[in-house]
Amino acid sequence: MATGGQQKENTLLHLFAGGCGGTVGAIFTCPLEVIKTRLQSSRLALRTVYYPQVHLGTISGAGMVRPTSVTPGLFQVLKSILEKEGPKSLFRGLGPNLVGVAPSRAVYFACYSKAKEQFNGIFVPNSNIVHIFSAGSAAFITNSLMNPIWMVKTRMQLEQKMKPTHTMVNCWFCNQDTLVPYGNRNCWDCPHCEQYNGFQENGDYNKPIPAQYMEHLNHVVSSAPSLRDPSQPQQWVSSQVLLCKRCNHHQTTKIKQLAAFAPREEGRYDEEVEVYRHHLEQMYKLCRPCQAAVEYYIKHQNRQLRALLLSHQFKRREADQTHAQSFCSSTVKSPVQVILLRALAFLACAFLLTTTLYGASDPFAPGTTVPLALPPGGNGSATPDNGTAPGAEGWRQLLGLLPEHMAEKLWEAWAFGQSHQTGVVALGLLTCLLAMLLAGRIRLRRIDAFCTCLWALLLGLHLAEQHLQAAPPSWLDTLKFSTTSLCCLVGFTAAVATRKATGPRRFRPRRSEKQP
């Protein structure tokens, strides 16, 4: 038993050692902490994409905002920080980190040592339950005390040193990219189509535009033919080209009267303005030649737009079908590191199964050859004698071919693994989880999830066996052997099956292509 002075000295030693180790680790890992915080705070950027919305009788272009995945990688974030903010930005937040990491590590190790002494008097000394409760108590106290410092550190790591002077923006109307000053990213005129781009959250312009309601500020449309592609339909034609002078005057009068309309009741504005518009349409009708010209132009425009619309839908359907067929006919191959991790998990499970079959004996011990023992619950009277075992002589000859130092290393590895079976089970569980994370969502298989569940069950059985002070019941050994055997079989299948084939799927058209 350690005296009170020795316990106090050990606590102070843990306090000092944890503070020194945490300080050195914080200095070396600060750049990675900055990059990790930037990656965790990155979001999907919204990019304005232009898709023309075509209607029969007219054509209009509207910008549609669609999210595009622009999540950067590790090296992209590192390159961006070095180019825009300089190497010193990699150590941003180091001050609060040093202020917080030394006390946090010191408090953690001191609390862990103190909690371990308390829990040793309650549970089995130095058991896994003692370590779990001690670590949880120390982590809870440390995180509660150091949370304000970590918040300040995260805010400093997210803060950027300088804003960019210019940024690339996309025009809502013509879908052209333009480099503008950073302060004018939401209020700028497109040099290609001369349209103003600046919008509020509700979609309206963020400043008044006089050209919307003052006719003399708009460009005069000439009737001279312009050089354009004859296959492209004319988007709109001025009324001065189609209509006579009298009908043009009537159209201008209708627009002015509609603009000056004031409803009798504000709550019924839509109904009253529709009735007033119908009244103006009846009062200022087009003459017969102008009506015929407008109807002919609308039919001509409908034919052109209908052909473009059908061609666009046909090309999009062909592209979707080609992409779906190429994706469905392909196979998803797992990366090499995922295959290696699955093989490592299988080897760990095979080692556990071998130790269960051999029991307390050692097949690599010098000068001994032990046959396989029966699994738990087997009949011991059927066990053959060591000297009469069929494979005993062959196993002895095989061990004789190995060098002495290699046999000694195998014997030491066997003894270490047999005495730390819980650690081997934890290694297998972590290996399966890491393989699933590296494989990703596309390569995730049911057999991997089932294998992980078996590893978790096997870990629980080993922890339960260690927690029981008395001899474990026979059914626990039988259940552990059965779980180990099943986990070994499933792990071998998961390691061998390295491809996930995607069967053919029925093509589903987009919503816009479905008939209402």
RAURBEL-V539533 format. One record per pair of residues at least 12 apart in sequence whose C-alpha atoms are under 8 Angstrom apart, sorted by sequence separation. I is the first residue (numbers start at 0). J is the second residue. D is the distance in Angstrom with one decimal. If there is no record, write none. Layout:
BEGIN
i = {I/I}
j = {J/J}
d = {D/D}
END
This chain:
BEGIN
i = {49/50/166/167/177/185/186/260/357/435/49/50/165/166/177/185/357/48/49/115/118/165/166/357/358/47/48/115/118/165/166/257/356/357/370/460/47/48/164/165/168/175/356/357/369/431/47/48/164/220/356/368/46/47/114/115/163/166/173/222/257/356/370/461/45/46/114/170/173/257/355/431/432/460/45/46/172/370/431/45/46/112/370/44/45/111/114/172/369/457/43/44/110/111/114/368/428/43/44/43/44/111/171/457/43/110/111/170/253/368/428/456/457/42/43/110/253/368/427/428/42/367/41/108/453/41/107/110/253/424/106/107/38/454/38/107/250/424/425/453/38/107/249/424/38/106/363/450/246/421/38/103/246/34/37/103/246/450/246/421/450/365/420/421/34/103/365/34/246/363/364/446/363/99/243/363/364/447/242/363/446/241/362/99/361/98/99/242/363/241/96/241/361/95/96/361/95/34/444/33/95/96/33/95/442/31/33/30/93/29/30/92/29/92/29/29/92/354/29/91/92/91/26/233/25/232/351/25/26/232/25/88/232/351/22/25/84/84/347/348/84/347/22/83/21/22/347/348/21/347/20/18/19/344/345/18/21/344/17/18/20/343/344/18/18/344/17/18/343/344/17/16/341/14/15/17/340/341/14/17/340/13/14/340/341/14/340/13/14/13/338/337/376/11/336/337/375/10/13/337/337/375/376/10/375/10/374/334/333/375/374/62/333/61/62/331/332/61/331/60/62/36/40/37/36/37/36/47/49/33/46/47/48/49/33/47/49/49/355/48/47/352/352/351/352/348/352/348/349/348/345/348/345/344/345/342/341/342/345/341/342/341/338/338/333/332/333/332/331/332/330/331/330/331/330/331/329/330/329/328/327/328/59/327/328/58/327/57/58/327/57/324/323/320/316/312/56/56/57/56/57/55/56/55/55/54/55/53/53/127/127/128/126/127/126/123/123}
j = {61/62/178/179/189/197/198/272/369/447/62/63/178/179/190/198/370/62/63/129/132/179/180/371/372/62/63/130/133/180/181/272/371/372/385/475/63/64/180/181/184/191/372/373/385/447/64/65/181/237/373/385/64/65/132/133/181/184/191/240/275/374/388/479/64/65/133/189/192/276/374/450/451/479/65/66/192/390/451/66/67/133/391/66/67/133/136/194/391/479/66/67/133/134/137/391/451/67/68/68/69/136/196/482/69/136/137/196/279/394/454/482/483/69/70/137/280/395/454/455/70/395/70/137/482/71/137/140/283/454/137/138/70/486/71/140/283/457/458/486/72/141/283/458/73/141/398/486/283/458/76/141/284/73/76/142/285/489/286/461/490/406/461/462/76/145/407/77/289/406/407/489/407/145/289/409/410/493/289/410/493/289/410/148/410/148/149/292/413/292/148/293/413/148/149/414/149/89/499/89/151/152/90/152/499/89/91/89/152/89/90/152/90/153/91/92/155/417/93/155/156/156/93/300/93/300/420/96/97/303/97/160/304/423/97/100/159/160/423/424/161/424/100/161/100/101/426/427/101/427/101/100/101/426/427/101/104/427/101/102/104/427/428/103/104/430/104/105/430/431/105/105/430/104/105/107/430/431/105/108/431/105/106/433/434/108/434/108/109/109/434/434/473/109/434/435/473/109/112/437/438/476/477/112/477/113/477/438/438/480/480/171/442/171/172/441/442/172/442/172/174/153/157/156/156/157/157/169/171/156/169/170/171/172/157/171/173/174/480/174/174/480/483/483/484/483/487/486/487/487/487/490/490/490/491/490/490/491/494/493/494/494/494/497/497/497/498/498/498/499/498/499/499/500/500/501/500/501/501/501/501/502/234/502/503/234/503/234/235/504/235/503/506/506/508/512/297/298/300/300/301/300/301/301/304/304/305/304/308/462/465/466/465/466/466/466/468}
d = {6.5/6.3/5.7/6.4/7.3/4.7/7.8/7.4/7.9/7.1/4.6/6.6/6.6/5.8/8.0/6.8/7.4/6.0/5.8/6.4/7.7/5.6/6.2/5.2/6.6/6.5/5.5/6.9/7.3/4.2/5.4/7.8/5.9/5.0/6.7/7.5/6.1/5.8/5.9/4.6/6.6/7.4/5.2/7.9/6.5/7.3/4.6/6.6/5.4/6.9/6.2/7.5/6.1/6.5/8.0/5.3/6.4/7.1/7.6/6.5/7.9/5.7/6.9/7.9/6.6/6.2/5.1/6.5/6.6/7.1/7.2/7.5/6.8/6.5/6.2/6.2/7.7/7.6/5.9/4.7/6.7/7.8/6.6/6.2/6.4/5.4/7.2/7.3/7.3/6.6/6.5/6.3/7.9/5.9/7.5/6.2/6.3/6.6/6.9/5.6/6.4/7.3/6.8/6.5/6.1/7.6/5.2/6.8/6.4/7.0/5.3/7.8/7.0/7.9/6.6/5.1/8.0/6.2/6.9/6.5/6.9/7.8/6.7/7.4/6.9/7.9/5.2/7.9/7.6/6.9/7.7/6.4/7.9/7.0/7.3/7.7/7.6/7.1/6.6/5.9/7.7/5.8/5.8/5.8/7.7/6.3/7.7/6.3/8.0/6.7/7.6/5.8/7.9/7.1/7.6/7.9/5.9/6.2/7.1/6.0/6.3/7.6/7.9/7.2/6.6/6.5/7.7/6.7/7.7/6.6/7.9/7.2/7.8/6.5/6.8/6.4/5.8/6.6/5.3/4.9/6.4/6.7/8.0/5.9/7.5/7.8/7.2/7.9/7.5/6.4/7.6/6.8/7.5/6.3/7.3/7.7/7.5/7.8/7.6/6.2/7.0/6.2/7.3/5.5/6.7/8.0/7.1/4.6/7.6/7.0/5.7/5.0/5.7/7.3/7.8/7.9/5.3/6.5/6.5/6.4/5.5/5.5/7.1/7.7/7.6/6.8/7.1/6.8/7.7/6.2/6.6/7.6/7.1/7.7/5.9/7.0/7.4/5.8/6.5/7.6/6.9/7.4/6.3/7.7/5.7/5.5/7.8/7.2/5.4/6.1/7.9/7.2/6.7/7.8/7.9/4.0/5.9/4.8/7.0/6.1/7.9/7.6/7.7/7.6/5.5/6.0/4.9/4.8/7.4/6.6/4.6/7.3/7.2/7.6/6.4/7.9/5.8/6.5/4.2/6.3/7.0/6.8/6.6/7.7/6.7/6.4/5.8/5.8/5.5/5.8/7.8/5.0/7.5/7.5/7.8/7.7/7.6/5.5/7.9/6.5/6.3/6.2/6.7/6.8/5.5/7.5/7.9/7.1/6.5/7.2/7.2/5.0/6.8/7.3/6.1/7.8/7.6/6.4/6.6/6.8/7.8/7.1/8.0/7.6/6.9/6.3/6.9/6.3/6.9/5.6/7.6/7.6/7.6/7.1/7.8/6.5/7.1/5.4/6.9/6.5/7.6/7.3/6.0/7.1/6.5/6.7/7.6/6.9/6.0/5.3/6.0/7.7/5.0/6.8/5.7/7.8/7.1/7.5/7.2/6.8/5.3/5.1/6.3/6.8/5.9/6.4/6.3/4.8/5.8/6.6/6.6/5.3/6.0/6.3/4.7/7.5/7.2/6.1/6.9/6.8/5.6/6.9/7.7/6.0/6.5/5.9/5.2/7.1/7.9/6.6/7.5/7.5/6.9/6.7/7.4/7.6/5.5/7.5/7.5/6.2/7.9/7.7/5.5/5.3/6.6/7.7/7.2/7.3/7.3/7.5/8.0/7.5/7.7/7.6/7.3/7.7/7.9}
END
